[in-house]
Amino acid sequence: MEFVIEKLVYGGAGLGRKEGKVYFVPFVIPGERVEVEVLREKKEYGEAKVLRVIEPSDKRIEPRCPLFTRCGGCDYQHMEYSLELEWKRKIVEETLLRIGKIEIEVPPINPGKEYGYRNKVEWVVENGRVGYHERRGRKIIPVERCELLEEEINKVIPEGVPEEVKRITIRSSGKEILFICDGYMSSNFTRWAEELPGNVILLEQGKMRYRKGSPFLEMELLGKRFQVSMSSFFQVNREKAEELFKTAIEWLEPEEDERIVDAYCGVGVLSVLISGMCGSVYGIEKDRFAVVDARENVRRHGAMNVIVMRGDAGRGMRGLRQVKKVFLDPPREGLSSEVFDAISYLSPSVLVYTSCNPSTFARDVKKLYETGYRLDKIKAIDMFPRTHHIEVIGRFVRQDVDNLDF
């Protein structure tokens, strides 16, 4: 079967049509004519793989990694980076229109490091080697280096991993390394762990059984250092995390007498950064390790006007009063109904919302319009170059319900 690729869609695939039916094909570029093999036929669409690129795009390049197309990590190594950024921008616009029913222009995306940006990796272990799951199926693709990782991590990829180890996570601060190994405890396991070059935590069924060195790393953002424990969330791309937080602060426009909520505050990065710019900050976080980190980060930076609360974001917000502005950084599933109820109850003048999932962001944009807010600024940030993932940040301002524009 042959057809021309019309566009890219969220998830990394290209879209083509044959006899009116849509087919999704990975590793293609819009404008290319391709020969494909259909892998799955559904009633409304099909999934296919490329057999041959008949008419390649002049933007097609040689992938940097020999595992590209096999491992499930990257989606766009076959195209020039500038084209990837342009299509990510278009995908955000189209997603907002299709799901959110909002037409808005997304500015050009600022380029970053194409490779060597990830400060965290999670691997599975098979036959003594670490690897990623293949794109389709459960087979493990062994990895000797990953082009997306910071070089500090590539230098310490372990070999000869004991059979007791099932999963390995490595985090890098740029100066220190933390290994988090999950498996079954044994003397062999601990002997191997003692030889690893860095801080080490061994887990068995999720519980810490052994530790060498520090259980957390010191991560630096915008000139401040933050304690980050083994399971606490921290952005994997430091350069783009700084762009994200600079944008969030600029759009929040903190003022001296304002009370601001940092919902899903994680280790308290934004809370600390804006603490000297406003009256008070309430950070809300569910993860107990992140709460410990956030409170320590608040203490070490002398942010006396920051209160970190452990619990659900929606319920935590409902317990507050006189909130002027809110920063929202939810997980991929987006905002819960409890958070929307809390927003309606508090009625803050400004919301700044960042998401790593344009689809749930677009869904929530529609709900926020119905709640009485208008999206007046939006930006896409390339937090995950060479993958289909896109970080989106938007600023919403409260408006008169009578003037809502659907």
Secondary structure in CASP SS format (residue, H / E / C, confidence):
PFRMAT SS
TARGET T0000
AUTHOR 0000-0000-0000
METHOD secondary structure of the structure
MODEL  1
M C 1.00
E E 1.00
F E 1.00
V E 1.00
I E 1.00
E E 1.00
K E 1.00
L E 1.00
V C 1.00
Y C 1.00
G C 1.00
G C 1.00
A C 1.00
G E 1.00
L E 1.00
G E 1.00
R E 1.00
K E 1.00
E C 1.00
G C 1.00
K E 1.00
V E 1.00
Y E 1.00
F E 1.00
V E 1.00
P C 1.00
F C 1.00
V C 1.00
I C 1.00
P C 1.00
G C 1.00
E C 1.00
R E 1.00
V E 1.00
E E 1.00
V E 1.00
E E 1.00
V E 1.00
L E 1.00
R E 1.00
E E 1.00
K C 1.00
K C 1.00
E C 1.00
Y E 1.00
G E 1.00
E E 1.00
A E 1.00
K E 1.00
V E 1.00
L E 1.00
R E 1.00
V E 1.00
I E 1.00
E E 1.00
P C 1.00
S C 1.00
D C 1.00
K C 1.00
R E 1.00
I C 1.00
E C 1.00
P C 1.00
R C 1.00
C C 1.00
P C 1.00
L C 1.00
F C 1.00
T C 1.00
R C 1.00
C E 1.00
G C 1.00
G C 1.00
C C 1.00
D C 1.00
Y C 1.00
Q C 1.00
H C 1.00
M E 1.00
E C 1.00
Y H 1.00
S H 1.00
L H 1.00
E H 1.00
L H 1.00
E H 1.00
W H 1.00
K H 1.00
R H 1.00
K H 1.00
I H 1.00
V H 1.00
E H 1.00
E H 1.00
T H 1.00
L H 1.00
L H 1.00
R H 1.00
I C 1.00
G C 1.00
K C 1.00
I C 1.00
E C 1.00
I C 1.00
E C 1.00
V C 1.00
P C 1.00
P C 1.00
I C 1.00
N C 1.00
P C 1.00
G C 1.00
K C 1.00
E C 1.00
Y C 1.00
G C 1.00
Y C 1.00
R E 1.00
N C 1.00
K E 1.00
V E 1.00
E E 1.00
W E 1.00
V E 1.00
V E 1.00
E E 1.00
N C 1.00
G C 1.00
R E 1.00
V E 1.00
G E 1.00
Y E 1.00
H E 1.00
E E 1.00
R C 1.00
R C 1.00
G C 1.00
R C 1.00
K C 1.00
I E 1.00
I E 1.00
P E 1.00
V C 1.00
E C 1.00
R C 1.00
C C 1.00
E C 1.00
L C 1.00
L E 1.00
E C 1.00
E H 1.00
E H 1.00
I H 1.00
N H 1.00
K C 1.00
V C 1.00
I C 1.00
P C 1.00
E C 1.00
G C 1.00
V C 1.00
P C 1.00
E C 1.00
E C 1.00
V E 1.00
K E 1.00
R E 1.00
I E 1.00
T E 1.00
I E 1.00
R E 1.00
S E 1.00
S C 1.00
G C 1.00
K C 1.00
E C 1.00
I E 1.00
L E 1.00
F E 1.00
I E 1.00
C E 1.00
D E 1.00
G E 1.00
Y C 1.00
M C 1.00
S C 1.00
S H 1.00
N H 1.00
F H 1.00
T H 1.00
R H 1.00
W H 1.00
A H 1.00
E H 1.00
E C 1.00
L C 1.00
P C 1.00
G C 1.00
N E 1.00
V E 1.00
I E 1.00
L E 1.00
L E 1.00
E E 1.00
Q C 1.00
G C 1.00
K E 1.00
M E 1.00
R E 1.00
Y E 1.00
R E 1.00
K E 1.00
G C 1.00
S C 1.00
P C 1.00
F E 1.00
L E 1.00
E E 1.00
M E 1.00
E E 1.00
L E 1.00
L C 1.00
G C 1.00
K E 1.00
R E 1.00
F E 1.00
Q E 1.00
V E 1.00
S E 1.00
M C 1.00
S C 1.00
S C 1.00
F C 1.00
F C 1.00
Q C 1.00
V C 1.00
N E 1.00
R H 1.00
E H 1.00
K H 1.00
A H 1.00
E H 1.00
E H 1.00
L H 1.00
F H 1.00
K H 1.00
T H 1.00
A H 1.00
I H 1.00
E H 1.00
W H 1.00
L H 1.00
E C 1.00
P C 1.00
E C 1.00
E C 1.00
D C 1.00
E C 1.00
R E 1.00
I E 1.00
V E 1.00
D E 1.00
A E 1.00
Y C 1.00
C C 1.00
G C 1.00
V C 1.00
G C 1.00
V H 1.00
L H 1.00
S H 1.00
V H 1.00
L H 1.00
I H 1.00
S C 1.00
G C 1.00
M C 1.00
C C 1.00
G C 1.00
S E 1.00
V E 1.00
Y E 1.00
G E 1.00
I E 1.00
E E 1.00
K C 1.00
D C 1.00
R H 1.00
F H 1.00
A H 1.00
V H 1.00
V H 1.00
D H 1.00
A H 1.00
R H 1.00
E H 1.00
N H 1.00
V H 1.00
R H 1.00
R H 1.00
H C 1.00
G C 1.00
A C 1.00
M C 1.00
N C 1.00
V E 1.00
I E 1.00
V E 1.00
M E 1.00
R E 1.00
G C 1.00
D C 1.00
A H 1.00
G H 1.00
R H 1.00
G H 1.00
M H 1.00
R H 1.00
G C 1.00
L C 1.00
R C 1.00
Q C 1.00
V C 1.00
K C 1.00
K E 1.00
V E 1.00
F E 1.00
L E 1.00
D C 1.00
P C 1.00
P C 1.00
R C 1.00
E C 1.00
G C 1.00
L C 1.00
S C 1.00
S H 1.00
E H 1.00
V H 1.00
F H 1.00
D H 1.00
A H 1.00
I H 1.00
S H 1.00
Y H 1.00
L H 1.00
S C 1.00
P C 1.00
S C 1.00
V E 1.00
L E 1.00
V E 1.00
Y E 1.00
T E 1.00
S E 1.00
C C 1.00
N C 1.00
P H 1.00
S H 1.00
T H 1.00
F H 1.00
A H 1.00
R H 1.00
D H 1.00
V H 1.00
K H 1.00
K H 1.00
L H 1.00
Y H 1.00
E H 1.00
T H 1.00
G C 1.00
Y E 1.00
R E 1.00
L E 1.00
D E 1.00
K E 1.00
I E 1.00
K E 1.00
A E 1.00
I E 1.00
D C 1.00
M C 1.00
F C 1.00
P C 1.00
R C 1.00
T C 1.00
H C 1.00
H C 1.00
I C 1.00
E E 1.00
V E 1.00
I E 1.00
G E 1.00
R E 1.00
F E 1.00
V E 1.00
R E 1.00
Q C 1.00
D C 1.00
V H 1.00
D H 1.00
N H 1.00
L C 1.00
D C 1.00
F C 1.00
END
